[in-house]
């Protein structure tokens, strides 16, 4: 959708949703009475209305799904009040049934077929990213690869040890960027962080453990011969009763260790990561009739807690 330091994915939004992505980080520039989608200085060749049309179409086709959407202000002279006014009058008022705008964490049953609004800078409604309901690791500004791996690791262990269901939404970013024109690009960080994130998911996997939201640039980056990161996240965020609905071959995740808390993080996670268990194509975590985009029914009543 952009180039160089402003490019963070290799596919458009519709394809990302079909491939299993359920968290969108949308940066908006206020232009009069509408929002243009930007990443820093670079216009992404989309207006916010285009984003909503794609999400609406996907949710109409897959009504059991939900999308978490973080909306923030960028490259805009509009103050917080004006930014909120434009959002409400141009978008929310015309799409009230599409959004879930409560400040409390919903159950999955309450938000199927909807976009869960998440905002913070400025806060314009929905779940507050600056409040106590969201716990975020987003060390994005020029960290070393080692420091970023450590930050991701620490937050992942914290998330897993919070148990299931969780009292807050945990968000853990693998993404970061350097400074143009000579710093490391989002792609370079993804090439270093995404394989490490996958190795950590393998290491910590245990039925019933959940990892919250893991936000990644180039989330479908090939790791070995598999586009494995999004599948691993989906698998770990299933409850035990869900796992029977997902096919797994004999060379899949292997036998997990006995249940118990994750040990404290080491001073520095090992790098390069140890080799993850091999996965054959037949061990894919979704079947031909059940894609990552259309997850199987989770077997829980609408009043039960989600596995954020």
C-alpha positions in Angstrom: 0.0 0.0 0.0 3.0 2.3 0.2 6.8 2.1 -0.2 10.0 2.1 1.9 9.5 3.2 5.5 5.8 3.6 5.1 5.1 0.1 3.7 4.2 -2.4 6.4 2.3 -5.2 4.7 2.6 -7.0 1.4 -1.2 -7.4 0.8 -4.2 -5.0 0.9 -6.8 -5.0 3.6 -9.2 -7.4 2.0 -6.6 -10.0 1.5 -5.2 -9.6 5.0 -8.7 -10.2 6.5 -9.1 -13.3 4.4 -5.7 -14.6 5.5 -6.7 -14.3 9.2 -5.8 -10.8 10.3 -8.3 -9.5 12.8 -6.6 -6.3 14.1 -6.2 -3.2 12.0 -4.1 -0.2 13.0 -5.5 2.7 10.9 -3.8 6.1 11.0 -6.1 8.9 9.8 -5.4 12.4 8.5 -8.3 14.8 8.9 -9.0 16.6 5.6 -12.1 18.8 6.0 -15.0 16.5 6.6 -13.2 13.2 5.8 -10.2 11.1 6.8 -7.4 10.1 4.5 -5.4 7.0 5.5 -1.8 7.8 6.1 1.4 6.2 7.4 3.5 9.2 8.4 3.9 11.5 5.4 2.7 8.9 2.9 -0.9 8.7 1.8 -2.0 5.1 1.5 -4.2 5.7 -1.5 -7.3 5.0 0.6 -9.9 7.1 2.4 -11.3 5.9 5.7 -14.6 5.2 4.0 -12.8 2.7 1.7 -11.5 0.9 4.8 -15.0 0.7 6.2 -16.4 -0.6 2.9 -13.8 -3.5 2.9 -14.5 -4.4 6.5 -18.3 -4.2 6.0 -18.1 -6.5 3.0 -15.9 -9.0 4.9 -18.1 -9.1 8.0 -21.2 -9.5 5.8 -19.6 -12.5 4.2 -18.3 -13.9 7.5 -20.9 -12.8 10.2 -19.3 -14.8 13.0 -16.1 -12.8 12.7 -15.1 -9.5 14.4 -12.4 -6.9 13.7 -10.5 -4.9 16.3 -9.7 -1.5 14.8 -7.3 1.0 16.4 -7.9 4.5 15.0 -5.4 7.3 15.6 -4.6 10.8 14.3 -1.6 11.5 12.1 -0.4 14.4 10.0 -3.4 16.5 11.0 -3.9 20.0 12.2 -7.3 19.0 13.6 -7.4 19.1 17.4 -9.0 16.2 19.4 -12.5 17.7 19.4 -12.5 18.3 15.7 -11.0 14.9 14.9 -13.8 13.3 16.9 -16.4 15.5 15.3 -15.3 14.4 11.8 -15.3 10.7 12.8 -18.7 10.8 14.3 -20.5 12.9 11.7 -18.8 11.4 8.6 -18.5 7.8 9.6 -20.0 6.7 12.9 -23.4 8.3 12.4 -23.8 6.5 9.1 -22.4 3.1 10.3 -23.7 2.8 13.8 -24.6 -0.8 13.5 -21.1 -1.7 12.2 -19.2 -0.4 15.2 -19.0 -1.6 18.8 -18.2 1.6 20.7 -18.5 0.6 24.3 -15.5 1.4 26.6 -15.8 -2.0 28.3 -14.3 -5.3 26.9 -17.1 -7.2 25.1 -17.6 -10.9 24.8 -17.1 -12.4 21.4 -20.8 -13.1 21.2 -21.5 -9.4 21.5 -19.3 -8.3 18.7 -19.7 -10.9 16.0 -20.1 -9.1 12.7 -18.8 -5.8 14.1 -15.8 -3.6 14.3 -14.6 -3.1 17.9 -13.4 0.5 18.1 -10.1 1.2 20.0 -8.8 4.7 20.3 -6.4 6.7 22.5 -4.6 9.6 20.9 -7.0 11.3 20.8 -9.7 9.2 22.5 -12.8 9.4 20.3 -14.8 6.5 21.8 -14.6 2.8 22.2 -12.0 0.9 24.3 -9.4 3.3 25.6 -5.9 2.4 24.6 -4.6 4.7 27.4 -6.8 3.2 30.1 -6.6 0.1 32.3 -8.4 -2.2 30.0 -5.5 -2.5 27.5 -1.9 -3.6 28.3 0.4 -2.7 25.3 4.0 -3.3 24.3 4.8 -1.0 21.3 8.5 -0.2 21.4 8.5 1.0 17.8 11.0 3.8 17.6 14.4 2.6 16.5 15.0 -0.2 19.0 17.8 -2.6 18.4 16.7 -6.0 17.2 17.7 -7.5 20.6 15.9 -4.9 22.6 12.7 -5.4 20.6 12.9 -9.2 20.9 13.3 -8.7 24.7 10.3 -6.4 24.9 8.2 -8.8 22.8 9.3 -11.8 24.9 8.6 -10.0 28.3 5.1 -9.0 27.3 4.3 -12.4 25.8 5.2 -14.1 29.1 3.2 -11.5 31.0 0.2 -12.2 28.7 0.4 -16.0 29.0 0.7 -15.8 32.8 -2.4 -13.6 33.0 -4.5 -16.7 32.5 -7.7 -17.3 30.5 -10.1 -15.5 30.4 -8.2 -12.3 30.8 -9.4 -9.1 32.6 -7.8 -6.9 29.9 -6.8 -6.9 26.3 -3.1 -7.6 25.8 -1.5 -6.1 22.7 2.1 -7.1 21.7 3.7 -5.4 18.7 6.5 -7.1 16.8 6.7 -4.0 14.5 9.2 -1.2 14.7 11.0 1.2 12.4 14.2 3.2 12.1 14.7 6.7 10.8 14.7 7.3 7.0 16.7 7.2 4.9 19.4 5.0 6.6 17.6 3.2 9.4 16.0 -0.2 9.4 12.7 -0.4 7.6 9.6 -2.1 8.9 10.4 -5.0 6.5 13.8 -5.4 8.1 12.3 -5.6 11.6 9.7 -8.1 10.4 12.4 -10.3 8.9 14.1 -10.4 12.3 11.2 -10.3 14.7 8.5 -12.5 13.0 10.6 -15.7 13.1 11.5 -15.0 16.7 7.9 -14.4 17.6 6.9 -17.7 15.9 9.7 -19.6 17.9 8.3 -18.1 21.1 4.8 -19.2 20.3 6.1 -22.7 19.7 8.0 -22.7 23.0 5.1 -21.5 25.1 2.3 -23.4 23.4 0.0 -25.2 25.8 -3.7 -26.0 25.3 -5.7 -23.3 27.1 -3.0 -20.6 27.0 -3.8 -17.5 25.1 -1.5 -14.7 23.7 -3.9 -11.8 23.1 -3.3 -9.5 20.1 0.0 -9.8 18.4 0.3 -7.0 15.9 2.9 -7.6 13.1 4.1 -5.9 10.0 4.3 -8.3 7.1 2.4 -10.8 9.2 2.3 -13.3 6.3 6.1 -13.2 5.9 7.3 -16.6 4.8 9.2 -18.3 7.6 10.9 -21.3 6.1 8.3 -22.5 3.6 5.2 -21.6 5.7 3.2 -18.5 6.3 3.0 -19.6 9.8 2.8 -16.6 12.2 -0.9 -15.8 11.8 -1.8 -19.5 12.1 0.1 -19.9 15.3 -1.6 -16.8 16.8 -5.0 -18.2 15.9 -4.2 -21.6 17.3 -3.0 -20.3 20.6 -6.0 -18.1 21.1 -8.4 -21.0 20.9 -9.9 -22.4 24.0 -9.3 -26.2 24.6 -12.8 -27.1 23.3 -12.1 -25.2 20.1 -8.9 -27.2 19.3 -10.9 -30.4 18.4 -12.3 -28.4 15.4 -8.8 -27.7 14.0 -6.9 -30.4 12.1 -3.3 -31.1 13.3 -0.9 -33.6 11.8 1.5 -35.9 13.8 4.4 -33.5 13.1 2.5 -30.4 14.3 3.1 -28.7 17.6 4.2 -31.8 19.5 3.4 -32.8 23.0 3.1 -29.7 25.3 4.8 -29.6 28.7 2.8 -30.0 31.9 0.6 -27.0 32.8 2.2 -24.3 34.9 3.3 -20.7 34.8 5.9 -19.6 32.3 9.3 -19.2 33.9 10.7 -15.6 34.2 12.3 -14.3 31.0 16.1 -14.7 30.6 18.3 -11.6 30.5 18.3 -11.9 26.7 16.2 -14.4 24.7 18.5 -16.7 22.6 19.2 -15.5 19.1 19.1 -16.9 16.6 16.0 -18.8 17.9 16.1 -22.5 18.2 14.6 -24.4 15.4 10.8 -24.8 15.8 9.2 -28.2 15.3 8.7 -29.1 11.6 5.2 -28.8 10.3 4.1 -30.7 7.2 1.6 -29.1 4.8 -1.0 -31.7 6.0 -0.7 -30.3 9.5 -2.2 -27.0 8.6 -4.3 -25.6 11.4 -7.3 -24.9 9.2 -9.0 -27.3 6.8 -9.9 -26.7 3.2 -13.6 -26.1 4.2 -12.7 -23.9 7.2 -10.4 -21.1 6.3 -8.6 -18.8 8.8 -11.0 -16.1 7.9 -14.1 -18.2 8.8 -13.1 -19.7 12.1 -15.2 -22.7 13.3 -17.9 -22.0 15.9 -16.2 -21.6 19.3 -18.8 -23.6 21.2 -19.3 -20.8 23.8 -22.5 -18.9 24.7 -22.5 -15.3 23.9 -22.3 -14.3 27.5 -19.0 -16.0 28.1 -15.6 -14.3 28.1 -13.5 -14.0 24.9 -9.9 -15.1 24.7 -8.4 -11.7 24.1 
